[in-house]
Amino acid sequence: MSRYLIADLHLDHAEVLEYTDRPFASVAEMNRRLVDGWNATVADSDEVVFVGDFAIPSEPTTIRRWVRRLAGDITFVVGDHDAGLHRSHGLDVRQEYRFSAGGYRFRCIHDPDDVDDRGTDWLIHGHHHDMRPDEYPFVTPDSRRINVSVELLDYEPLAVEELVDYLDRRQRLRKRP
């Protein structure tokens, strides 16, 4: 079993194509690429920590339809577009998620601006997509932040083992190499 991270799929959300640099001609093409990339990466026995903003509309029927199409056991960290997650029975839904790997401690929360006291944990977040790359790049060692928005991950989940390798290098990375 492996653990993966990803945020900001925005499945079925036409407006996301307008305010991010997603290279898709349509919502259908975007949805197909996101699902195919996820399932080519994640096995059914893997865990995925999804760090907010899953699908629009955020309704239980929409969420269940997409969850059935995705591999792995998903833990949802609620984003600002995820109101329906709380009404979706049988899902693991949290406000934040903490774990350790490779000698690092991590705290996952959708919007990094919602955290007052970060302590010594690395903060894994989404929310800012690729819109403010100088302030919210993929890896920022100085502030211990990791942005796992899909646009910065080439639209596929990121293995925690791969992330640990990047952190060991102690380099600022604009996007996933």
Order of alpha helices (4+ residues) and beta strands (2+ residues): beta-alpha-alpha-beta-alpha-beta-beta-beta-beta-beta-beta-beta-beta-alpha
